[in-house]
């Protein structure tokens, strides 16, 4: 990666309304600073959930980064079952900055 990438936000719009989004940052506030870049802040508005929007955005982010020669990418979550549907694999547990509980780290290769 040579410490060069384009971090930023990916959004899904319904007209001019933001209905879903996620970011990509260097580190999502955890102790594994070597695992980068990280998808963060995955969110879909309640009335737009269960329509595949987040999955499509996740796939878009993965493909966008692969097209830039950046793979794998990572994310931290407490959810199980959701990310696996989109090709993410559990990698390890990580300690969040200032957190007492460990969180799940996933990888997409």
Phi, psi and omega in degrees: 000338178054027178056024178235122176201173177251096176280151180171198186242144176242129185233151170244127182248145168244098190069241178257002182269128174284121182249344178199159178185170175198158179245168171229122181228171182293311183215130182269049172060050177226170187280353180263075183295343179281345182263098188212151000278167183240131167287139181217166171053044178290123183208141173228133176303143187309313184289352180252002181287160178065028178241006179084006184294311181299319178298319178294320177295317177302313179298321179297316179299313180302311181294322178299315180291322176299322180295340177264005180080018183250111179197138006277174169234163190230163169206154179247134181203161171257358180280149172233143177096325183289304187292330178300328179297340184247024173088005178279143180240139174298133181250306184190175173264143179231157178261119177286146178303120178075007181262143178272333181263148176280155178237161181275132176254128177247156179231145170235118184267000000 
